[in-house]
């Protein structure tokens, strides 16, 4: 996919989009000959016409249509589409319009990251001529995001981010433009369960969405964050049962109605997608910068009292920090999915073998786990301590990434805290503190 920012052809396309946004449909149409794909998206109001007023209304079982769509979505392994997201009615002047292309590919069943994702396009405020391009991609391990206004590419490796190892954690970094274009139902295991169980479901007839004849189903279910019932209108292809459009009907704080609308076109499913689709080649003149979360908490400082905790081992026996008073305690927060964590575990085993009998406890605090930590340690032959569900004390210990290592002194105070530590440094520290204690 070409980056929309970089050529004159796409500047003309932006002009077409802007012309339509400002009400000049004729100007946009004239420019459509040089940018047909974009024009097809921004003129969806003209192409999304009712076949005839009320034609087909109440002639289909809405739940049957939703069940068929749910089944079709479950069969999707990959999808590419062009998309537009916009607000209408009360939200027309409050919502950025996003236009672009999206590719999704499901990861193996059970993977908490769910899917590889990429989205590229432009967004602009309604009535504004200032368009901003975006391009964000996730290849199943690394998120890459271009910030065109700063000429940088932000890179984040989710392998060391316990809280980011979910689909929501990944897409939180995508940003408005890219995020709004993703129809998540295409990658979810239970895509339309809530809609199928909706208290209200009505079949409103058929309509054409950018040349595709669609069923129209209106549903009401659950609650929005503001306490109101969630209201949606789904447009589902008659032939393939795949969604082409969803409208989320909403009311503003003054009681005025509007909707947030996501419209898809050129939907193609289950095509082989090369891994390069989910990466971004660094543009000329750009620099790479790692992602740092805002207000990243500092680790507990040397000299701070270590917060007490109670955690269970693999047999269910409870352990508390106070049980180890008078000993040096090394806490290694880790998970089996964390590459740097498992690379450091042989070092932890060496520390255990050298210092356990001299009054040092080496404890692996397993956190945000997705597998069987005890089985992993047994398989690898690691015999040092293991405590489970360490995420329950993650906040107290300011854990924002894995691995994180703390060393707690015999008096219960922090003597070391860091994102990682090599065996040599930890060996020197333990030797020093044990000699001070005459051990």
N, C-alpha and C positions, 0 to 999 in steps of 0.2 A: 504494500500500500504506500502510495506516495504521500509525503507530508504536505498537507494542504497549504501550509504557510509559504511554500518556497517557490511558487511559480505564478506567472501572470494569469495563466488559464484559470486558476482558482480564485484569483482576485476578481475576475469577471463573474465567477460563480457567486462569490459573496455579494457582489452588486445585485445579482438576480434575487438572492435571498432577502437582501435589504429592501429592494424595490417592492417585493411582495409584503414584507413586514410593515412598510409605510403606506401600503394600500395601492401601489401601482402595479396591478396584475399584468397590464399590457407590456410594461417595460420588462418585467420578469419573463414573460413569454417570449419576447424578442431575443432575450439572452439564452433561452432554453436550447437553442440549436447548438451552442458551444458547451453547455453543461447540462445535458439531459438528466443524468442521475440525480443531481442536486435539485433540479427543478421539479423532478417527479416527487421528491420529498416535500419541498416547501409548498407545493400546490396541492397537497393532499386533501384540503377542504374541497377543492373543485372536483377531485377524482373520487372522493368518498361520498358519492351521491346515493340516496335511497332509490332502490329499484322502482318503487312506487309507494305512495303513502300507505303504510300499514300492510303492504303485501306480505303474506306469510305469517303475520302476527298470530300467536297462539296456535299455530299449526304443528309445532314440534314440542316435545317434552324437554324443557330447559335442562333438567338434570341429566337426561340422556346425552344431550349435546356436550355438557361439561364432562361427563364420564368418558365420552369418546375423545375429547381433547386431552384429558388427563392420561389416557392410555397412549395416545399418539406422542405426547411429550415424554413419557417414560421410555419410549423407544428411540429417542434422539440421543445420539452419542456426540455429535458435533453439529454446529449450525453457524452459518454466516448470514448477515442481513444488513441492509441499510436502514437507518432509523431517524426519526425526529421526535423530540420531546418538547412540549410547550404547555403553557397555561392558557386557558380561554376563560371568557366571562370575567368574573371578579378577580381572576388570577392572571389575566392576560398581560397586565403591565407590571406584575410583580415577579414573574418567573422568567429566567433566562431560557431562550430557545436553543436547543442543542441539535445539531445535525451531524451525522457521521456514519461510520461503518463499524460493525462489531463481529468478532469471531469468538466462539465458545467451544470448548472441548472438555467433556467430562473426564475426571481422573478416576482411577479404580474405585470400585464400590467400597465404602467405609473410610475413604480418605477424608479427613475433616475439612480439607481445603476445597473439595468438591469439583472444581473445574479450573482449567486454564482459561484466561480471559485476555482480550485485547480490544481497545476501543480508540478510534481516531476520528477527529473531525473538528468542528468549530462550534463555539457558542457565542451568543451575543444577547444583550438586553433588548427587549422589544422597543423598536423605534430608534435604536442606536445604530450608528454606522461602524462602531468599533467592534470588530470580530476578533476573537482570540482562539487560536488553534490549540488542540490538546491531543496527546497520544500517550496512552498508558497501557502497559502489557504485564501479564503475569504468566510465567512459564511453568508453574507448579512449585517453584522454589524461590524465585527472585522477582520482585516487582521493579519495573523500570518506568519512570514517569518523566516526560519532557516538560520543562518549564520554559516556554519559548520567550517569555519576556525577560528572563534572566540568562538565557543560553546555557542552561545546565540540565543534566539528566540525573534525577534522584534515583538512587538504587537502594533497595532494602531486601536483605536476605531473611526470609521468615524462619530459617532454621534455628536462629537463636532468640526468636521472639515468642515466648509462650502464649501471650495474649493475642498475638497476631495469627496464630495457626488455626484460623477458621475462615470461612468465606467472607463473613462480615469484617473480620480483621483485615483481610486483604483489600476488599473493596472500599473500606474506610479511607484508604490512601488514594483511591482512584480520583477523587474530586468530582465536583458537580457534573461537568460536561460528560465525562466518561461514565460515571455511575448511573446517571439518569437514563442512558441509552440501553442499559442491560435489562432484558426481560428475564428475570431470574427463574421463572417457571420452566425455562428451557433446560435448566441443569439441576433442578431440585428432584429429590427422590419421590416426594409426594406433592406434585406441582399444584394441583387444584383441589386439594382435600377440603380446605375451608370453603371454597366456592360451592363444591358439591354438597356440603352440609349446611349451606346458607338457609336462614329462616325464610327469606324471600328470594324466589328465583322466577323470572318471567321471560318468556320467549317473545322478543319484540319484532321478529321478522328477519329479513335478509337485506344486506346492503353490499355495495361494491367498495372495497378498500384498495385503492390503487390497482384496479383491474382484477382483483380477486373477490369472487362472490363469497360472502361470509354470513354465517348465522350471527344474530345479535342477542345476547343473553344479559339481562340485568339482574344483579344479585345484591342482597343486603345481609351483612353478617358482622359478628364481632363488634369491636369498638376501636375508634381512632384514639390517639393520645388525648384529644380534647373531649373525650367522652361520648362523642356522637357515633352513630352507627356507620360502619364503613359501607360505602355504596360504590359499586363498580359496574361498568358495562363492558362486556367482553365481545370481541368480534373474531369469530372462529371460522376458518376456511371450510367451506362446504365439502370440498373434495378431499382435502388432506387432514382436516380436523386440527390444524395448527393455528394458534393465535396470531392475528395480524395487527391487533390494536387493543388497547385497554384504556378506558377512561375512568379515572377516580373522581367521582363527583364530590364536591366539597362546598362548604359554606364559610364565608369569612366572618370576622368578628362583628360586622355590621348586618349580617343576615343575607348577604348577597351571594348568589350561587355562581359556581364556576366549575372548572375541572382541570385536572392534570392529565395530559394525554400523551401516550407513547404509541407511535405508529411505526410498523415495520413494513419493508418492501424487499423484493428480491430475496426471499427467504429460501435458503438452500441447506438441506440437512444431510448429515451422515456422509459428507465428502471428506476424503483424507486431507488433513491439515498439517502442513510441515511445521516442525518446531520453530522455525524462523518466524512464523506468523505471530508467535507469542513472545517475541523478543523485539528489541529496538536497536538498530544500528546507530551508533553515536554520530549525530550530524556534525559536519565540519564546523569548527568554531565553538563547539560545546565542550564543557568539562563535566566530569562525573563527580558527584558529591554523595556521600552516604546519608541515609535518612536518620534523623534524630527526632524522637518524639518530643512534642512540646512539654515544657515543665518536667523533664525527666527527673525523677527523684534521686537525690544523692544517696549513696549507700550510707549506712550507719558509720559514724566516725570512730576512729581509734580512741578508746577511752570511754565510749558510750556503754552503758549497761546493756547487755544483750537481752532482748525481750524473751521472757519465758515462753515455753510452748509445750503442748502435749500432742504427740503424734504416735500412730500405731506402726508396728513393724509388719512384715509379711504374714506373721502368725496371728496378728490381731492384738499382741501385747502392747500396752501403752507405755510410752517413754516421755519423760519431761526433762527439760534442760537442767532443772535444779538437781536431778538425779546424778548429774555429772560434775557437780561443784567439787573443786579440788583437782580436776583433771583439765588438760588442754583438749579442746573440742574443735575439730575441723568439720564444718558443714559445707558440703558440696551440693548445691541445688542443681539438679540435672533431669534429663528425660531421654528416653531411648531414641526419639526422633531428632535429637540435637547432635549434629555432627561433632562440633567442638567438645561437647560433653563426653561423648563416648571415646573420643581420642585421648581425653585426659584421665580416663578411669584406670588404665594400667598404672599410672603414677600414683593414684590414690591407694591402689592395692599395695604398692611398694612402701608407701608411708605407713600403712596399717601393719605390714609385716615387720617394719623396723621399729615402730614406736608404740604399738599397742601395749606391749608388756612393760613399757616405761612410763605409762600414765597418760597416753594420748588416745582419744577416741576419734576415729575417722568414720564419718557418717555421710552416706549419700542420701540427700533429701530429695526424693523423687517428686516432681511437680508437673502439673498439666500433662499428665501421661496419656498416651493413646494406645499403649500396648501393655504387656505384662512385665513390669520392672523386675520382679523377683525371678522370673524364669530367665530373663536376659542375663542377670548377674550370675545365676547358677550355670547357665550355658557357657559363660565366659570364664568361670572359675574365680570370680571375685568373692571374697569372704568378709570384707569389711561391712560395717553397719549399713542397714537400709531402713529408712522410714518413708512412709507413703503419704500421699495427699499434702505435699509441702506447699501447694498453692494456698492452703488455708492460713499459712503464716507469711505468705509472700508480701502482703502489705506491711506487716510489722517490720519485716526485714528489707523493705524497699526493693523487692525483686522486680526488675523490669525486663530482664533478659536472662537467658541461660547460656553457658553456666555462670553462676555467681558463687563465690567462695568466701566464707567467713572463717576466721580462727578466733576462738573465744578463750580467754585466759582462765587460769585456775580460780580467779576471783569473780568470774562471770562477766568480765568486761571485754569489749571488742579489742583485739590486738592486730587484726588484719581484715580488710574487706576489699574485694576486687572482682572484676568480671571474669578473670581467670588467673591462674598462678602456675608457674612451672614447678616441677618437683624439686629442683635445686633451691629455689627461693623458699619454698615451704620447709624443706629440710633444714636450711640455715635458721629459719625462724623457730622451728620446734626445738632444734638443738640449743639455741640460745636460751629459750625460756625454760627448758628442762634443766640446764646447767644452773640458771639463776635459782631454781628451786632445789638444787642439790641432788637432782635425780640423774 
